[in-house]
Amino acid sequence: MTELVLYSERGSSWWPVLWGPVFALLGFGVEALTPGSVNAVAWLLVGGVLAAAAATWVYGRRRLVSVRLTPAELVQGRRRARGQPHRGGHRCRNARGGTSTRRELDDPEGNG
């Protein structure tokens, strides 16, 4: 049985990988409209390098910035915080191994 997921965020989608090839295609198009030779190989390399950089960025964000919250666990990137669900002012385990009240979790500085 799968656990109820209260909140989930992947960190990033894969569509930013397309930015590099799209920018390279636009550069190729502008260069094709101007007088002179067109450097197709250079634009292919530029598109590939930008796509590879974006893929590395997306992969890192998906590994390190993703968030998943269930009633029993909070996962932030590679970090997991397990604890028992709390209601109101009951104490619960925080990520550092101590305990906190809900008010302390909502406002750790004590400003409100």
Phi, psi and omega in degrees: 000136180275150182275147179295125179260118181277326180206141179212136175218129185283343183098317177189154172264175183271353184296334176299342177296336180283345182303312182302306178298325178293315178297320178294321178295320176296317177298319177298317179297317178296317180294327179290331180278345180265156178293147179116183183279158178252129181262078184297319181297318179298318180291326175297317178296317179299314179299318179294317180295316179295322177294319179295319178296318179293322178297320177297317179298313181295316179301316178297317179295320180292329179279322190255341188242359180292152182226136174218127181239126173237171179301336183250351189207145171240125178243121177238103184064242178267354183269138177237137175235112179258145178189177178270145178301146180236155178229135177062234184264012179297151181277146179220161180281136177259179186296336181271004178093349178274194177237153180215155171273166179299320180299319178294325179289322180288326184222078185296339181275347181075031183272352186224000000 
